[in-house]
Amino acid sequence: RSFEPKQMLVVDPPSEIVFEGPFNRAVCKKVMVFNPCNYRVAFKLKTTTPRLFFVRPNVGLIKPNESFTIDIFMHPLVSNSSALRSNHKFLMQAVEANDFVPDLHSFWRSINPASIWDTKIKVKLIEGKTDVQQTGSDQEHGNGEHQDTDVNDPLGLLLKQVNTLEEEKQSLLKQVETL
């Protein structure tokens, strides 16, 4: 009979992350991680499709009874992409990390795989409307699903610029079609 290790992290959403389109722009989802243990936990979040999903941070340390937010960015897709039909998954791994950890990447390479707790998170892609012609107020006061950008977050600002450029590109392509 297999040994089931104690749950080291509470992950929200626990089993499935839902990304809603349109996917012609970057989409961001947040994953909340809570450490219910009375010791420090190192985590690592891996994906089956690293070219499609950008995870920041993908490794980290969480103190006892503390929460942490991980941002998952889904890169823009070309329409009718096979990525929409694929089964994407994330693997959250955790291990006790009470000792001094100078470098998380080398720390993870030294861990005995039998001591790692993990949980799988499925990805569900829901195609939304593909029309990128939104009014300015829709973009500014959106539903919060696409971008929660902070002026102190250079990655968020960069992704916002990528979205803007992608929308301009789509608009120009439509103009070229009408010509």
Backbone torsions as a table, in degrees:
resi	resn	phi	psi	omega
1	ARG	NA	140.1	-172.9
2	SER	-84.0	147.8	178.8
3	PHE	-83.3	124.5	179.2
4	GLU	-101.3	108.5	-178.3
5	PRO	-67.2	154.0	178.0
6	LYS	-59.6	142.5	179.4
7	GLN	-64.7	115.6	-176.9
8	MET	-87.1	-25.9	-178.6
9	LEU	-136.3	146.1	170.6
10	VAL	-103.1	119.5	-174.9
11	VAL	-110.5	133.6	179.1
12	ASP	-131.4	115.5	7.6
13	PRO	-74.6	145.1	-171.7
14	PRO	-76.8	-31.7	-173.3
15	SER	-132.7	-15.4	-177.1
16	GLU	-153.0	130.9	174.8
17	ILE	-104.2	126.4	-178.4
18	VAL	-105.5	120.8	174.4
19	PHE	-104.0	128.6	179.8
20	GLU	-109.8	133.7	-179.2
21	GLY	-70.9	178.9	13.2
22	PRO	-72.6	147.2	-177.4
23	PHE	-100.5	14.5	175.9
24	ASN	-85.2	11.4	177.3
25	ARG	-142.8	161.8	178.2
26	ALA	-67.2	140.0	179.0
27	VAL	-122.2	136.0	-178.5
28	CYS	-115.9	136.6	173.0
29	LYS	-126.9	149.4	178.4
30	LYS	-111.4	138.2	175.9
31	VAL	-116.4	124.3	177.6
32	MET	-93.0	135.5	-179.9
33	VAL	-126.1	130.9	-180.0
34	PHE	-123.6	136.5	178.1
35	ASN	-99.2	104.3	-179.4
36	PRO	-84.2	-2.8	-174.9
37	CYS	-82.7	166.8	177.5
38	ASN	-98.7	23.9	175.9
39	TYR	-141.2	163.1	179.3
40	ARG	-70.9	142.4	-179.3
41	VAL	-124.5	133.1	171.6
42	ALA	-93.0	138.7	177.8
43	PHE	-124.0	159.0	173.4
44	LYS	-145.0	133.0	178.4
45	LEU	-116.0	117.7	-178.6
46	LYS	-112.6	156.4	177.6
47	THR	-129.4	153.8	176.9
48	THR	-76.0	-17.3	-178.0
49	THR	-132.8	76.9	-178.3
50	PRO	-65.2	-18.8	177.8
51	ARG	-76.4	-21.3	-179.0
52	LEU	-96.2	-35.5	-175.9
53	PHE	-113.9	135.0	178.5
54	PHE	-114.8	115.7	-174.5
55	VAL	-107.7	125.5	178.1
56	ARG	-137.3	125.8	-14.6
57	PRO	-77.0	152.1	179.5
58	ASN	-95.3	-9.7	172.4
59	VAL	-137.2	155.0	178.0
60	GLY	-179.0	176.8	177.2
61	LEU	-120.7	138.7	179.0
62	ILE	-126.1	126.9	178.4
63	LYS	-72.5	161.8	178.5
64	PRO	-55.8	137.6	177.5
65	ASN	58.3	26.7	176.1
66	GLU	-111.9	154.8	177.5
67	SER	-108.2	160.7	-177.6
68	PHE	-149.3	145.1	178.9
69	THR	-112.0	132.4	176.4
70	ILE	-113.4	132.4	176.7
71	ASP	-96.2	131.4	175.0
72	ILE	-117.7	116.6	178.8
73	PHE	-103.4	130.4	175.0
74	MET	-102.2	123.0	-178.8
75	HIS	-66.2	154.3	177.2
76	PRO	-59.6	146.3	179.2
77	LEU	-111.6	151.9	170.4
78	VAL	-78.9	142.8	-177.5
79	SER	-59.4	150.4	-176.7
80	ASN	60.0	27.1	178.7
81	SER	-68.3	142.6	177.1
82	SER	-65.4	-18.4	179.1
83	ALA	-62.2	-26.8	179.2
84	LEU	-68.5	-27.3	-176.7
85	ARG	-99.1	-5.0	-177.5
86	SER	-80.0	159.4	176.3
87	ASN	-95.8	97.8	179.5
88	HIS	-90.6	146.3	179.6
89	LYS	-143.4	159.9	171.4
90	PHE	-121.7	149.0	175.7
91	LEU	-122.5	114.9	175.8
92	MET	-94.3	122.9	178.1
93	GLN	-116.4	148.8	179.2
94	ALA	-147.1	151.2	178.9
95	VAL	-153.1	150.5	178.0
96	GLU	-61.8	137.3	-176.1
97	ALA	-142.6	60.3	-178.2
98	ASN	-79.2	-25.8	-179.9
99	ASP	-75.0	167.3	177.0
100	PHE	-63.4	130.2	-178.3
101	VAL	-121.6	95.5	-179.0
102	PRO	-72.0	-32.1	-177.6
103	ASP	-141.8	114.6	-175.9
104	LEU	-65.0	-35.3	-177.5
105	HIS	-66.2	-44.1	177.8
106	SER	-71.1	-32.8	175.5
107	PHE	-57.1	-48.1	-178.7
108	TRP	-64.3	-33.7	178.6
109	ARG	-67.1	-24.6	-175.9
110	SER	-92.7	-2.2	-174.1
111	ILE	-80.5	139.3	173.7
112	ASN	-72.1	120.8	-177.4
113	PRO	-55.1	-27.8	-179.0
114	ALA	-68.5	-20.3	-177.7
115	SER	-92.5	1.3	-176.1
116	ILE	-88.8	127.0	171.2
117	TRP	-88.4	143.6	176.9
118	ASP	-147.8	161.6	174.4
119	THR	-146.8	143.8	-179.6
120	LYS	-99.2	141.3	178.8
121	ILE	-125.4	120.9	178.6
122	LYS	-79.1	159.5	176.2
123	VAL	-116.0	131.8	176.3
124	LYS	-118.8	126.0	178.0
125	LEU	-106.3	121.3	178.4
126	ILE	-111.4	115.8	179.8
127	GLU	-70.2	126.3	177.4
128	GLY	-100.2	-161.8	177.1
129	LYS	-66.7	141.2	-177.0
130	THR	-95.5	-0.7	179.3
131	ASP	-75.7	117.8	-179.1
132	VAL	-93.7	0.7	179.2
133	GLN	-80.2	85.8	178.2
134	GLN	-101.7	156.4	174.7
135	THR	-76.8	157.5	-179.1
136	GLY	-55.6	-39.8	-177.6
137	SER	-68.9	-31.4	176.6
138	ASP	-63.7	-40.9	-178.7
139	GLN	-69.0	-41.2	-176.8
140	GLU	-72.7	-35.7	-176.0
141	HIS	-115.0	39.9	-176.1
142	GLY	-63.3	-175.1	-175.3
143	ASN	-82.8	5.9	177.4
144	GLY	81.0	-4.5	-177.2
145	GLU	-76.2	-33.8	-173.7
146	HIS	-83.0	-53.3	-176.6
147	GLN	-143.6	124.2	168.6
148	ASP	-111.1	84.0	-174.0
149	THR	-92.6	142.2	179.6
150	ASP	-116.2	135.4	-177.3
151	VAL	-61.5	-19.7	178.2
152	ASN	-91.4	4.8	-178.1
153	ASP	-108.7	96.4	-177.2
154	PRO	-60.8	-35.4	179.4
155	LEU	-65.8	-42.9	178.9
156	GLY	-62.5	-42.1	178.4
157	LEU	-63.8	-40.6	179.1
158	LEU	-63.1	-43.6	178.8
159	LEU	-65.3	-35.1	176.9
160	LYS	-63.2	-41.1	177.5
161	GLN	-64.2	-40.6	178.2
162	VAL	-60.7	-43.3	177.8
163	ASN	-60.0	-45.8	-179.5
164	THR	-60.6	-45.9	179.2
165	LEU	-63.7	-39.3	179.1
166	GLU	-63.3	-40.5	178.1
167	GLU	-66.2	-40.7	177.0
168	GLU	-62.2	-41.6	179.6
169	LYS	-60.5	-47.2	179.6
170	GLN	-60.4	-41.3	179.1
171	SER	-63.0	-45.1	179.0
172	LEU	-64.5	-39.3	178.0
173	LEU	-61.3	-40.3	178.1
174	LYS	-65.1	-39.1	178.1
175	GLN	-64.1	-41.1	179.0
176	VAL	-63.7	-42.1	178.3
177	GLU	-58.8	-39.1	-177.5
178	THR	-74.1	-24.1	176.9
179	LEU	-76.4	NA	NA
